[in-house]
Amino acid sequence: MKKILIIEDDLLISSLVQFRLKKDGYETRLVCDGNEGIKAIDEYTPDLIITDVMMPFRSGIEIIHHAKQSQPNTPIIVLSSLGEEEEVVLEAFNLGVADFIPKPFNPNELAIRVKRILK
């Protein structure tokens, strides 16, 4: 069973993502801030990371930096309402993220993208 780490501070969004991915048979772990996210990357060793950009304590960009140093082959999907801010999107892709999904998003689309990345 593939393990997915969800790092998202919006409880409604994180619960929706977790519910949809569990329905597809993935094991999920949910954390709600950047510090917990960095800790979970090291302890949980996920097969995929889904992270927001704007979060308490540490940003998604800091999380991506950490993940790419500690687990460089782990794919990352960024969820963010910052879709209009091109520099954040470009920085995330330059750091090596697999995908970027602007909020609001369709949970079924996210599930399809997760499946494609974890093939």
N, CA, C and O atoms as a Tinker XYZ file with bonds, in Angstrom:
   476  protein
     1  N      0.841000   -1.179000    0.000000    73     2
     2  CA     0.000000    0.000000    0.000000    64     1     3
     3  C      0.889000    1.246000    0.000000    63     2     4     5
     4  O      1.789000    1.382000    0.829000    81     3
     5  N      0.620000    2.150000   -0.943000    73     3     6
     6  CA     1.399000    3.390000   -1.047000    64     5     7
     7  C      1.009000    4.349000    0.066000    63     6     8     9
     8  O     -0.163000    4.473000    0.422000    81     7
     9  N      2.031000    5.035000    0.614000    73     7    10
    10  CA     1.830000    5.974000    1.717000    64     9    11
    11  C      1.885000    7.412000    1.195000    63    10    12    13
    12  O      2.808000    7.799000    0.479000    81    11
    13  N      0.868000    8.189000    1.575000    73    11    14
    14  CA     0.798000    9.583000    1.146000    64    13    15
    15  C      0.748000   10.479000    2.372000    63    14    16    17
    16  O     -0.081000   10.292000    3.263000    81    15
    17  N      1.647000   11.456000    2.405000    73    15    18
    18  CA     1.678000   12.453000    3.465000    64    17    19
    19  C      0.963000   13.706000    2.970000    63    18    20    21
    20  O      1.316000   14.258000    1.928000    81    19
    21  N     -0.042000   14.153000    3.719000    73    19    22
    22  CA    -0.803000   15.349000    3.379000    64    21    23
    23  C     -0.435000   16.436000    4.395000    63    22    24    25
    24  O     -0.652000   16.273000    5.596000    81    23
    25  N      0.119000   17.539000    3.902000    73    23    26
    26  CA     0.514000   18.653000    4.760000    64    25    27
    27  C     -0.356000   19.844000    4.360000    63    26    28    29
    28  O     -0.101000   20.512000    3.358000    81    27
    29  N     -1.390000   20.093000    5.170000    73    27    30
    30  CA    -2.400000   21.099000    4.820000    64    29    31
    31  C     -3.017000   21.646000    6.099000    63    30    32    33
    32  O     -3.442000   20.875000    6.959000    81    31
    33  N     -3.072000   22.971000    6.235000    73    31    34
    34  CA    -3.616000   23.564000    7.458000    64    33    35
    35  C     -5.118000   23.815000    7.412000    63    34    36    37
    36  O     -5.715000   24.116000    8.446000    81    35
    37  N     -5.740000   23.702000    6.256000    73    35    38
    38  CA    -7.187000   23.865000    6.143000    64    37    39
    39  C     -7.836000   22.502000    6.408000    63    38    40    41
    40  O     -7.712000   21.580000    5.601000    81    39
    41  N     -8.519000   22.387000    7.532000    73    39    42
    42  CA    -9.075000   21.110000    7.967000    64    41    43
    43  C    -10.076000   20.541000    6.974000    63    42    44    45
    44  O    -10.099000   19.329000    6.756000    81    43
    45  N    -10.897000   21.378000    6.372000    73    43    46
    46  CA   -11.879000   20.902000    5.400000    64    45    47
    47  C    -11.190000   20.292000    4.182000    63    46    48    49
    48  O    -11.550000   19.203000    3.736000    81    47
    49  N    -10.210000   20.993000    3.654000    73    47    50
    50  CA    -9.482000   20.501000    2.475000    64    49    51
    51  C     -8.707000   19.234000    2.813000    63    50    52    53
    52  O     -8.752000   18.263000    2.059000    81    51
    53  N     -8.000000   19.233000    3.933000    73    51    54
    54  CA    -7.194000   18.066000    4.289000    64    53    55
    55  C     -8.069000   16.835000    4.521000    63    54    56    57
    56  O     -7.700000   15.730000    4.123000    81    55
    57  N     -9.206000   17.014000    5.152000    73    55    58
    58  CA   -10.121000   15.891000    5.383000    64    57    59
    59  C    -10.680000   15.358000    4.074000    63    58    60    61
    60  O    -10.803000   14.147000    3.892000    81    59
    61  N    -11.017000   16.266000    3.162000    73    59    62
    62  CA   -11.532000   15.871000    1.851000    64    61    63
    63  C    -10.481000   15.082000    1.068000    63    62    64    65
    64  O    -10.780000   14.038000    0.489000    81    63
    65  N     -9.248000   15.592000    1.059000    73    63    66
    66  CA    -8.161000   14.907000    0.349000    64    65    67
    67  C     -7.908000   13.538000    0.972000    63    66    68    69
    68  O     -7.777000   12.542000    0.261000    81    67
    69  N     -7.839000   13.490000    2.292000    73    67    70
    70  CA    -7.585000   12.226000    2.977000    64    69    71
    71  C     -8.693000   11.212000    2.689000    63    70    72    73
    72  O     -8.406000   10.050000    2.400000    81    71
    73  N     -9.939000   11.636000    2.765000    73    71    74
    74  CA   -11.069000   10.749000    2.494000    64    73    75
    75  C    -10.988000   10.184000    1.075000    63    74    76    77
    76  O    -11.159000    8.983000    0.868000    81    75
    77  N    -10.724000   11.065000    0.093000    73    75    78
    78  CA   -10.685000   10.630000   -1.313000    64    77    79
    79  C     -9.543000    9.647000   -1.564000    63    78    80    81
    80  O     -9.717000    8.672000   -2.295000    81    79
    81  N     -8.383000    9.892000   -0.967000    73    79    82
    82  CA    -7.239000    9.019000   -1.202000    64    81    83
    83  C     -7.384000    7.684000   -0.472000    63    82    84    85
    84  O     -6.966000    6.649000   -0.993000    81    83
    85  N     -7.966000    7.694000    0.716000    73    83    86
    86  CA    -8.226000    6.435000    1.428000    64    85    87
    87  C     -9.215000    5.580000    0.639000    63    86    88    89
    88  O     -9.099000    4.355000    0.601000    81    87
    89  N    -10.175000    6.231000    0.020000    73    87    90
    90  CA   -11.166000    5.528000   -0.812000    64    89    91
    91  C    -10.475000    4.775000   -1.955000    63    90    92    93
    92  O    -10.944000    3.720000   -2.382000    81    91
    93  N     -9.372000    5.317000   -2.441000    73    91    94
    94  CA    -8.604000    4.668000   -3.515000    64    93    95
    95  C     -7.592000    3.657000   -2.993000    63    94    96    97
    96  O     -6.843000    3.071000   -3.774000    81    95
    97  N     -7.563000    3.446000   -1.669000    73    95    98
    98  CA    -6.709000    2.413000   -1.113000    64    97    99
    99  C     -5.341000    2.855000   -0.655000    63    98   100   101
   100  O     -4.488000    2.018000   -0.361000    81    99
   101  N     -5.113000    4.155000   -0.589000    73    99   102
   102  CA    -3.813000    4.645000   -0.117000    64   101   103
   103  C     -3.817000    4.773000    1.403000    63   102   104   105
   104  O     -4.848000    5.059000    2.011000    81   103
   105  N     -2.659000    4.560000    2.003000    73   103   106
   106  CA    -2.468000    4.863000    3.419000    64   105   107
   107  C     -2.112000    6.341000    3.492000    63   106   108   109
   108  O     -1.253000    6.808000    2.745000    81   107
   109  N     -2.761000    7.077000    4.380000    73   107   110
   110  CA    -2.492000    8.505000    4.462000    64   109   111
   111  C     -2.122000    8.913000    5.880000    63   110   112   113
   112  O     -2.526000    8.294000    6.865000    81   111
   113  N     -1.342000    9.975000    5.939000    73   111   114
   114  CA    -1.044000   10.616000    7.222000    64   113   115
   115  C     -1.260000   12.104000    7.014000    63   114   116   117
   116  O     -0.826000   12.670000    6.010000    81   115
   117  N     -1.924000   12.727000    7.954000    73   115   118
   118  CA    -2.292000   14.126000    7.833000    64   117   119
   119  C     -1.618000   14.952000    8.920000    63   118   120   121
   120  O     -1.703000   14.619000   10.102000    81   119
   121  N     -0.946000   16.034000    8.516000    73   119   122
   122  CA    -0.390000   16.987000    9.469000    64   121   123
   123  C     -0.817000   18.389000    9.048000    63   122   124   125
   124  O     -1.093000   18.635000    7.874000    81   123
   125  N     -0.870000   19.320000   10.030000    73   123   126
   126  CA    -1.497000   20.615000    9.735000    64   125   127
   127  C     -0.584000   21.834000    9.808000    63   126   128   129
   128  O     -1.071000   22.963000    9.762000    81   127
   129  N      0.728000   21.633000    9.920000    73   127   130
   130  CA     1.621000   22.792000    9.851000    64   129   131
   131  C      2.990000   22.369000    9.318000    63   130   132   133
   132  O      3.302000   21.182000    9.218000    81   131
   133  N      3.790000   23.374000    8.983000    73   131   134
   134  CA     5.080000   23.109000    8.363000    64   133   135
   135  C      6.064000   22.349000    9.233000    63   134   136   137
   136  O      6.790000   21.489000    8.734000    81   135
   137  N      6.103000   22.648000   10.519000    73   135   138
   138  CA     7.020000   21.929000   11.415000    64   137   139
   139  C      6.666000   20.450000   11.486000    63   138   140   141
   140  O      7.538000   19.587000   11.383000    81   139
   141  N      5.375000   20.164000   11.662000    73   139   142
   142  CA     4.926000   18.766000   11.698000    64   141   143
   143  C      5.171000   18.088000   10.355000    63   142   144   145
   144  O      5.473000   16.895000   10.299000    81   143
   145  N      5.041000   18.848000    9.281000    73   143   146
   146  CA     5.287000   18.296000    7.948000    64   145   147
   147  C      6.717000   17.821000    7.771000    63   146   148   149
   148  O      6.956000   16.726000    7.262000    81   147
   149  N      7.662000   18.640000    8.187000    73   147   150
   150  CA     9.080000   18.272000    8.071000    64   149   151
   151  C      9.381000   17.053000    8.941000    63   150   152   153
   152  O     10.092000   16.142000    8.515000    81   151
   153  N      8.850000   17.038000   10.138000    73   151   154
   154  CA     9.040000   15.892000   11.035000    64   153   155
   155  C      8.444000   14.622000   10.414000    63   154   156   157
   156  O      9.059000   13.557000   10.460000    81   155
   157  N      7.247000   14.741000    9.836000    73   155   158
   158  CA     6.566000   13.583000    9.255000    64   157   159
   159  C      7.286000   13.048000    8.016000    63   158   160   161
   160  O      7.270000   11.843000    7.766000    81   159
   161  N      7.909000   13.918000    7.251000    73   159   162
   162  CA     8.665000   13.459000    6.076000    64   161   163
   163  C      9.756000   12.491000    6.513000    63   162   164   165
   164  O      9.966000   11.454000    5.883000    81   163
   165  N     10.447000   12.834000    7.590000    73   163   166
   166  CA    11.548000   11.998000    8.064000    64   165   167
   167  C     11.067000   10.719000    8.751000    63   166   168   169
   168  O     11.702000    9.672000    8.623000    81   167
   169  N      9.956000   10.797000    9.474000    73   167   170
   170  CA     9.474000    9.637000   10.232000    64   169   171
   171  C      8.608000    8.692000    9.403000    63   170   172   173
   172  O      8.680000    7.475000    9.576000    81   171
   173  N      7.802000    9.235000    8.515000    73   171   174
   174  CA     6.789000    8.453000    7.793000    64   173   175
   175  C      7.313000    7.876000    6.480000    63   174   176   177
   176  O      6.766000    6.896000    5.975000    81   175
   177  N      8.359000    8.470000    5.926000    73   175   178
   178  CA     8.923000    8.107000    4.620000    64   177   179
   179  C      7.825000    7.798000    3.592000    63   178   180   181
   180  O      7.648000    6.651000    3.181000    81   179
   181  N      7.093000    8.845000    3.188000    73   179   182
   182  CA     5.970000    8.653000    2.267000    64   181   183
   183  C      6.421000    8.339000    0.844000    63   182   184   185
   184  O      7.554000    8.617000    0.452000    81   183
   185  N      5.495000    7.748000    0.082000    73   183   186
   186  CA     5.719000    7.512000   -1.346000    64   185   187
   187  C      5.348000    8.748000   -2.161000    63   186   188   189
   188  O      5.780000    8.898000   -3.304000    81   187
   189  N      4.543000    9.634000   -1.565000    73   187   190
   190  CA     4.112000   10.875000   -2.211000    64   189   191
   191  C      3.806000   11.889000   -1.113000    63   190   192   193
   192  O      3.288000   11.541000   -0.052000    81   191
   193  N      4.134000   13.149000   -1.390000    73   191   194
   194  CA     3.827000   14.244000   -0.463000    64   193   195
   195  C      2.878000   15.208000   -1.174000    63   194   196   197
   196  O      3.115000   15.606000   -2.315000    81   195
   197  N      1.805000   15.573000   -0.483000    73   195   198
   198  CA     0.898000   16.619000   -0.965000    64   197   199
   199  C      0.993000   17.746000    0.050000    63   198   200   201
   200  O      0.742000   17.538000    1.237000    81   199
   201  N      1.358000   18.944000   -0.413000    73   199   202
   202  CA     1.543000   20.056000    0.518000    64   201   203
   203  C      0.918000   21.345000    0.009000    63   202   204   205
   204  O      0.843000   21.595000   -1.194000    81   203
   205  N      0.476000   22.148000    0.954000    73   203   206
   206  CA     0.025000   23.501000    0.675000    64   205   207
   207  C      1.272000   24.388000    0.653000    63   206   208   209
   208  O      2.352000   23.945000    1.045000    81   207
   209  N      1.132000   25.628000    0.202000    73   207   210
   210  CA     2.257000   26.560000    0.208000    64   209   211
   211  C      2.247000   27.415000    1.469000    63   210   212   213
   212  O      3.258000   27.512000    2.164000    81   211
   213  N      1.115000   28.029000    1.764000    73   211   214
   214  CA     1.003000   28.921000    2.915000    64   213   215
   215  C      0.498000   28.139000    4.122000    63   214   216   217
   216  O     -0.643000   27.678000    4.148000    81   215
   217  N      1.376000   27.996000    5.131000    73   215   218
   218  CA     1.027000   27.253000    6.337000    64   217   219
   219  C      1.698000   27.884000    7.553000    63   218   220   221
   220  O      2.631000   28.675000    7.415000    81   219
   221  N      1.217000   27.529000    8.740000    73   219   222
   222  CA     1.884000   28.021000    9.951000    64   221   223
   223  C      3.299000   27.444000   10.094000    63   222   224   225
   224  O      3.561000   26.309000    9.699000    81   223
   225  N      4.182000   28.228000   10.653000    73   223   226
   226  CA     5.556000   27.870000   11.049000    64   225   227
   227  C      6.538000   27.735000    9.899000    63   226   228   229
   228  O      7.612000   28.336000    9.946000    81   227
   229  N      6.213000   26.977000    8.882000    73   227   230
   230  CA     7.103000   26.837000    7.723000    64   229   231
   231  C      6.265000   26.791000    6.463000    63   230   232   233
   232  O      5.150000   26.270000    6.465000    81   231
   233  N      6.802000   27.333000    5.396000    73   231   234
   234  CA     6.055000   27.369000    4.135000    64   233   235
   235  C      6.203000   26.049000    3.377000    63   234   236   237
   236  O      7.074000   25.231000    3.674000    81   235
   237  N      5.349000   25.875000    2.415000    73   235   238
   238  CA     5.449000   24.712000    1.538000    64   237   239
   239  C      6.772000   24.685000    0.795000    63   238   240   241
   240  O      7.309000   23.610000    0.525000    81   239
   241  N      7.303000   25.849000    0.462000    73   239   242
   242  CA     8.609000   25.908000   -0.223000    64   241   243
   243  C      9.697000   25.340000    0.685000    63   242   244   245
   244  O     10.566000   24.602000    0.219000    81   243
   245  N      9.661000   25.675000    1.980000    73   243   246
   246  CA    10.631000   25.098000    2.930000    64   245   247
   247  C     10.452000   23.580000    3.038000    63   246   248   249
   248  O     11.432000   22.840000    3.133000    81   247
   249  N      9.230000   23.133000    3.023000    73   247   250
   250  CA     8.948000   21.693000    3.074000    64   249   251
   251  C      9.503000   20.998000    1.839000    63   250   252   253
   252  O     10.099000   19.925000    1.936000    81   251
   253  N      9.305000   21.613000    0.680000    73   251   254
   254  CA     9.831000   21.036000   -0.572000    64   253   255
   255  C     11.353000   20.954000   -0.510000    63   254   256   257
   256  O     11.933000   19.926000   -0.862000    81   255
   257  N     12.007000   22.035000   -0.063000    73   255   258
   258  CA    13.479000   22.019000    0.098000    64   257   259
   259  C     13.900000   20.832000    0.962000    63   258   260   261
   260  O     14.786000   20.067000    0.581000    81   259
   261  N     13.268000   20.682000    2.122000    73   259   262
   262  CA    13.622000   19.607000    3.043000    64   261   263
   263  C     13.391000   18.230000    2.406000    63   262   264   265
   264  O     14.247000   17.348000    2.480000    81   263
   265  N     12.243000   18.069000    1.793000    73   263   266
   266  CA    11.918000   16.772000    1.181000    64   265   267
   267  C     12.912000   16.408000    0.081000    63   266   268   269
   268  O     13.330000   15.255000   -0.026000    81   267
   269  N     13.285000   17.378000   -0.725000    73   267   270
   270  CA    14.211000   17.102000   -1.829000    64   269   271
   271  C     15.617000   16.801000   -1.329000    63   270   272   273
   272  O     16.381000   16.128000   -2.021000    81   271
   273  N     15.977000   17.288000   -0.138000    73   271   274
   274  CA    17.276000   16.955000    0.445000    64   273   275
   275  C     17.250000   15.586000    1.111000    63   274   276   277
   276  O     18.186000   14.801000    0.962000    81   275
   277  N     16.178000   15.297000    1.846000    73   275   278
   278  CA    16.149000   14.049000    2.611000    64   277   279
   279  C     15.613000   12.865000    1.815000    63   278   280   281
   280  O     16.028000   11.730000    2.051000    81   279
   281  N     14.704000   13.105000    0.883000    73   279   282
   282  CA    14.122000   12.032000    0.067000    64   281   283
   283  C     13.935000   12.543000   -1.364000    63   282   284   285
   284  O     12.811000   12.800000   -1.795000    81   283
   285  N     15.028000   12.687000   -2.086000    73   283   286
   286  CA    14.973000   13.352000   -3.394000    64   285   287
   287  C     14.088000   12.678000   -4.440000    63   286   288   289
   288  O     13.672000   13.332000   -5.396000    81   287
   289  N     13.790000   11.397000   -4.284000    73   287   290
   290  CA    12.977000   10.703000   -5.280000    64   289   291
   291  C     11.492000   10.674000   -4.959000    63   290   292   293
   292  O     10.703000   10.132000   -5.732000    81   291
   293  N     11.100000   11.251000   -3.825000    73   291   294
   294  CA     9.695000   11.272000   -3.440000    64   293   295
   295  C      8.979000   12.380000   -4.203000    63   294   296   297
   296  O      9.339000   13.550000   -4.072000    81   295
   297  N      7.963000   12.027000   -5.004000    73   295   298
   298  CA     7.236000   13.063000   -5.742000    64   297   299
   299  C      6.404000   13.934000   -4.805000    63   298   300   301
   300  O      5.957000   13.495000   -3.745000    81   299
   301  N      6.211000   15.187000   -5.231000    73   299   302
   302  CA     5.470000   16.163000   -4.444000    64   301   303
   303  C      4.416000   16.825000   -5.323000    63   302   304   305
   304  O      4.691000   17.233000   -6.452000    81   303
   305  N      3.198000   16.924000   -4.780000    73   303   306
   306  CA     2.135000   17.695000   -5.420000    64   305   307
   307  C      1.868000   18.903000   -4.526000    63   306   308   309
   308  O      1.698000   18.760000   -3.316000    81   307
   309  N      1.832000   20.083000   -5.122000    73   307   310
   310  CA     1.555000   21.308000   -4.386000    64   309   311
   311  C      0.106000   21.714000   -4.642000    63   310   312   313
   312  O     -0.333000   21.828000   -5.787000    81   311
   313  N     -0.627000   21.931000   -3.547000    73   311   314
   314  CA    -1.978000   22.485000   -3.605000    64   313   315
   315  C     -1.890000   23.907000   -3.083000    63   314   316   317
   316  O     -1.337000   24.136000   -2.007000    81   315
   317  N     -2.427000   24.866000   -3.826000    73   315   318
   318  CA    -2.335000   26.220000   -3.314000    64   317   319
   319  C     -3.345000   27.149000   -3.956000    63   318   320   321
   320  O     -3.683000   27.019000   -5.132000    81   319
   321  N     -3.812000   28.080000   -3.162000    73   319   322
   322  CA    -4.670000   29.130000   -3.692000    64   321   323
   323  C     -3.821000   30.271000   -4.244000    63   322   324   325
   324  O     -4.350000   31.301000   -4.661000    81   323
   325  N     -2.524000   30.086000   -4.244000    73   323   326
   326  CA    -1.610000   31.097000   -4.772000    64   325   327
   327  C     -1.355000   30.920000   -6.261000    63   326   328   329
   328  O     -0.314000   31.339000   -6.765000    81   327
   329  N     -2.292000   30.304000   -6.967000    73   327   330
   330  CA    -2.113000   30.027000   -8.389000    64   329   331
   331  C     -1.768000   31.244000   -9.218000    63   330   332   333
   332  O     -1.103000   31.140000  -10.249000    81   331
   333  N     -2.229000   32.408000   -8.759000    73   331   334
   334  CA    -1.957000   33.635000   -9.522000    64   333   335
   335  C     -0.511000   34.099000   -9.368000    63   334   336   337
   336  O     -0.002000   34.842000  -10.208000    81   335
   337  N      0.144000   33.666000   -8.309000    73   335   338
   338  CA     1.500000   34.124000   -8.058000    64   337   339
   339  C      2.500000   33.218000   -8.766000    63   338   340   341
   340  O      2.952000   32.204000   -8.235000    81   339
   341  N      2.816000   33.622000   -9.964000    73   339   342
   342  CA     3.637000   32.810000  -10.851000    64   341   343
   343  C      5.005000   32.456000  -10.261000    63   342   344   345
   344  O      5.507000   31.357000  -10.498000    81   343
   345  N      5.610000   33.362000   -9.503000    73   343   346
   346  CA     6.956000   33.090000   -8.980000    64   345   347
   347  C      6.957000   31.932000   -7.984000    63   346   348   349
   348  O      7.931000   31.182000   -7.918000    81   347
   349  N      5.880000   31.776000   -7.206000    73   347   350
   350  CA     5.801000   30.663000   -6.256000    64   349   351
   351  C      5.678000   29.342000   -7.013000    63   350   352   353
   352  O      6.322000   28.353000   -6.664000    81   351
   353  N      4.849000   29.340000   -8.045000    73   351   354
   354  CA     4.673000   28.141000   -8.865000    64   353   355
   355  C      5.985000   27.769000   -9.540000    63   354   356   357
   356  O      6.384000   26.605000   -9.533000    81   355
   357  N      6.650000   28.751000  -10.119000    73   355   358
   358  CA     7.927000   28.491000  -10.798000    64   357   359
   359  C      8.984000   27.997000   -9.823000    63   358   360   361
   360  O      9.741000   27.081000  -10.146000    81   359
   361  N      9.046000   28.590000   -8.634000    73   359   362
   362  CA    10.015000   28.134000   -7.639000    64   361   363
   363  C      9.751000   26.685000   -7.250000    63   362   364   365
   364  O     10.683000   25.891000   -7.126000    81   363
   365  N      8.481000   26.345000   -7.059000    73   363   366
   366  CA     8.125000   24.966000   -6.705000    64   365   367
   367  C      8.555000   24.000000   -7.811000    63   366   368   369
   368  O      9.143000   22.957000   -7.525000    81   367
   369  N      8.273000   24.333000   -9.050000    73   367   370
   370  CA     8.679000   23.459000  -10.159000    64   369   371
   371  C     10.202000   23.402000  -10.288000    63   370   372   373
   372  O     10.753000   22.339000  -10.577000    81   371
   373  N     10.887000   24.520000  -10.080000    73   371   374
   374  CA    12.350000   24.523000  -10.128000    64   373   375
   375  C     12.952000   23.644000   -9.041000    63   374   376   377
   376  O     14.037000   23.090000   -9.219000    81   375
   377  N     12.254000   23.513000   -7.917000    73   375   378
   378  CA    12.718000   22.640000   -6.840000    64   377   379
   379  C     12.427000   21.168000   -7.129000    63   378   380   381
   380  O     12.927000   20.283000   -6.434000    81   379
   381  N     11.627000   20.915000   -8.145000    73   379   382
   382  CA    11.404000   19.530000   -8.548000    64   381   383
   383  C     10.057000   18.930000   -8.201000    63   382   384   385
   384  O      9.939000   17.705000   -8.159000    81   383
   385  N      9.022000   19.747000   -7.948000    73   383   386
   386  CA     7.722000   19.161000   -7.659000    64   385   387
   387  C      7.159000   18.492000   -8.904000    63   386   388   389
   388  O      7.458000   18.886000  -10.031000    81   387
   389  N      6.333000   17.464000   -8.676000    73   387   390
   390  CA     5.764000   16.705000   -9.788000    64   389   391
   391  C      4.554000   17.394000  -10.400000    63   390   392   393
   392  O      4.306000   17.267000  -11.599000    81   391
   393  N      3.795000   18.129000   -9.576000    73   391   394
   394  CA     2.562000   18.724000  -10.067000    64   393   395
   395  C      2.148000   19.885000   -9.172000    63   394   396   397
   396  O      2.572000   19.981000   -8.021000    81   395
   397  N      1.317000   20.761000   -9.719000    73   395   398
   398  CA     0.767000   21.901000   -8.993000    64   397   399
   399  C     -0.717000   21.963000   -9.289000    63   398   400   401
   400  O     -1.122000   21.988000  -10.452000    81   399
   401  N     -1.534000   21.987000   -8.243000    73   399   402
   402  CA    -2.979000   22.039000   -8.417000    64   401   403
   403  C     -3.513000   23.262000   -7.680000    63   402   404   405
   404  O     -3.404000   23.348000   -6.457000    81   403
   405  N     -4.093000   24.214000   -8.426000    73   403   406
   406  CA    -4.630000   25.407000   -7.759000    64   405   407
   407  C     -5.943000   25.106000   -7.037000    63   406   408   409
   408  O     -6.753000   24.300000   -7.496000    81   407
   409  N     -6.135000   25.777000   -5.891000    73   407   410
   410  CA    -7.397000   25.678000   -5.161000    64   409   411
   411  C     -8.351000   26.729000   -5.724000    63   410   412   413
   412  O     -7.901000   27.801000   -6.127000    81   411
   413  N     -9.619000   26.461000   -5.762000    73   411   414
   414  CA   -10.276000   25.197000   -5.415000    64   413   415
   415  C    -10.010000   24.160000   -6.500000    63   414   416   417
   416  O     -9.740000   24.508000   -7.650000    81   415
   417  N    -10.089000   22.887000   -6.127000    73   415   418
   418  CA    -9.807000   21.822000   -7.072000    64   417   419
   419  C    -10.854000   20.715000   -6.919000    63   418   420   421
   420  O    -11.582000   20.651000   -5.929000    81   419
   421  N    -10.903000   19.861000   -7.918000    73   419   422
   422  CA   -11.810000   18.730000   -7.914000    64   421   423
   423  C    -11.071000   17.537000   -7.295000    63   422   424   425
   424  O    -10.016000   17.154000   -7.802000    81   423
   425  N    -11.589000   16.942000   -6.222000    73   423   426
   426  CA   -10.914000   15.805000   -5.584000    64   425   427
   427  C    -10.694000   14.621000   -6.536000    63   426   428   429
   428  O     -9.721000   13.882000   -6.389000    81   427
   429  N    -11.584000   14.443000   -7.500000    73   427   430
   430  CA   -11.398000   13.363000   -8.464000    64   429   431
   431  C    -10.205000   13.629000   -9.372000    63   430   432   433
   432  O     -9.479000   12.705000   -9.737000    81   431
   433  N    -10.004000   14.890000   -9.737000    73   431   434
   434  CA    -8.827000   15.254000  -10.538000    64   433   435
   435  C     -7.551000   14.995000   -9.749000    63   434   436   437
   436  O     -6.578000   14.470000  -10.289000    81   435
   437  N     -7.555000   15.362000   -8.468000    73   435   438
   438  CA    -6.399000   15.091000   -7.614000    64   437   439
   439  C     -6.118000   13.593000   -7.569000    63   438   440   441
   440  O     -4.966000   13.175000   -7.686000    81   439
   441  N     -7.160000   12.783000   -7.400000    73   439   442
   442  CA    -6.991000   11.328000   -7.331000    64   441   443
   443  C     -6.379000   10.775000   -8.617000    63   442   444   445
   444  O     -5.541000    9.874000   -8.572000    81   443
   445  N     -6.795000   11.307000   -9.749000    73   443   446
   446  CA    -6.239000   10.866000  -11.040000    64   445   447
   447  C     -4.762000   11.244000  -11.143000    63   446   448   449
   448  O     -3.942000   10.447000  -11.600000    81   447
   449  N     -4.433000   12.438000  -10.724000    73   447   450
   450  CA    -3.032000   12.878000  -10.776000    64   449   451
   451  C     -2.160000   12.062000   -9.823000    63   450   452   453
   452  O     -1.029000   11.717000  -10.165000    81   451
   453  N     -2.671000   11.752000   -8.640000    73   451   454
   454  CA    -1.929000   10.918000   -7.683000    64   453   455
   455  C     -1.667000    9.550000   -8.290000    63   454   456   457
   456  O     -0.546000    9.047000   -8.234000    81   455
   457  N     -2.696000    8.949000   -8.870000    73   455   458
   458  CA    -2.555000    7.627000   -9.484000    64   457   459
   459  C     -1.509000    7.643000  -10.605000    63   458   460   461
   460  O     -0.700000    6.723000  -10.722000    81   459
   461  N     -1.535000    8.695000  -11.424000    73   459   462
   462  CA    -0.579000    8.819000  -12.534000    64   461   463
   463  C      0.856000    8.930000  -12.006000    63   462   464   465
   464  O      1.769000    8.317000  -12.561000    81   463
   465  N      1.055000    9.700000  -10.950000    73   463   466
   466  CA     2.397000    9.904000  -10.405000    64   465   467
   467  C      2.919000    8.630000   -9.728000    63   466   468   469
   468  O      4.109000    8.327000   -9.808000    81   467
   469  N      2.032000    7.889000   -9.066000    73   467   470
   470  CA     2.467000    6.702000   -8.312000    64   469   471
   471  C      2.480000    5.417000   -9.138000    63   470   472   473
   472  O      2.727000    4.340000   -8.595000    81   471
   473  N      2.221000    5.512000  -10.417000    73   471   474
   474  CA     2.258000    4.323000  -11.291000    64   473   475
   475  C      3.575000    3.604000  -11.207000    63   474   476
   476  O      3.769000    2.589000  -11.877000    81   475
